[in-house]
Amino acid sequence: MVKGSALELDRWRIIKDGPCDGAENMAVDEAILRAVCSGSAPPTVRLYEWKVPTISIGYRQKAEPFEGWGGFLVRRITGGRAMLHHMELTYCVVCGPENWLYKSGIQGAYCTISRCIVKALGELGVKASFSAGSRAQQRSEACFHSATRYEVLVDGRKLVGSAQRRFKGGLLQHGSILFDVDETLTRRLFGKQVLDRMNWVRACGHIDKEEFKRMLIKRLEEGLKVSFEKGLLTTGEARFKEALIINRYGTNEWNLKRSTLPDTSRALFERAYAPL
C-alpha cells in the first residue's frame, strides 16, 4: 500500500519460541495456520527449537520404518519425508491467499523464503546456494536424501529441509535449518549415504544461533516486504493448540496411522474459539 511517497509495509507477527516437544511444535504451527486462514490472526513467522531428538514424518508417509527407533515421532500436517529434529532452528511462515507470497505459487514461495535464508547465512560468512532440483536415483524415507528446487545447499550438500502445504485459506511452509548434526544417530536412522548429503551451519564456522536468528528476521522482513511485530499466540490459538495436542499430535492414532475424524480440526477449532 502506498501513502503519499512512503511505502507502508504489511505488518506481520513474529513469534520466537524456546524448545518444545514435537507434539506442541506441530500443534502450534497448525493453530497459527487455522487462525490465519480464518482471519483470526495476522500473517505470522515463527522461529522455534526442539526439546529432544524427534522424528517428524510427512502427512502421507508410513510410520513403520521409524516406530522402533527409541525416541519421539510426530506426523506433520505438511508432506515430504522424514526428518530428525535435534540441533536446529526451525522456521514457520503462514499467510493468507490475499498475500503476494501465496499468489506467487509453490515454487515462488519456496524461492522467496530460501533466498532470505541464503542471505542471512551469507551475512555470517556461510556461502549457501539454491538447489536446481534433482531426481533421486534411489527412493529414501529421508528428507535430506535429495534436494528439490530452491532448497538451500552449502558445498552441494543440503542444509535446510522444508515442506509447504497450501489450503484455500492460506499456506504454511516450515523447515529445519541444521545447526549441528548427531552423526551417529543420523547414520543409524537414515544411513551413511544420507549423512554424506547433509551439511550444517557449525561445520562452516563458529556461528552463534541467536545472532543468526536476528539476521534471519531482518532478511525475512526484507524478502517478504513486511514489518514484524513481536507477538504471542492469541487465547483462541492457545486453546486450539492444547486441543490439537490431546486429540491429534499427542496420539498414536494420528502419528502412526494418520487416523482422525474428517471434521476433527474444524470441530476443535470452533470449540477453542467459542466464548468462555
Summary of the structure (lengths in Angstrom):
residues: 276
radius of gyration: 18.3
end to end distance: 37.0
largest distance: 61.6
contacts: 904
relative contact order: 0.19
helix: 39%
strand: 27%
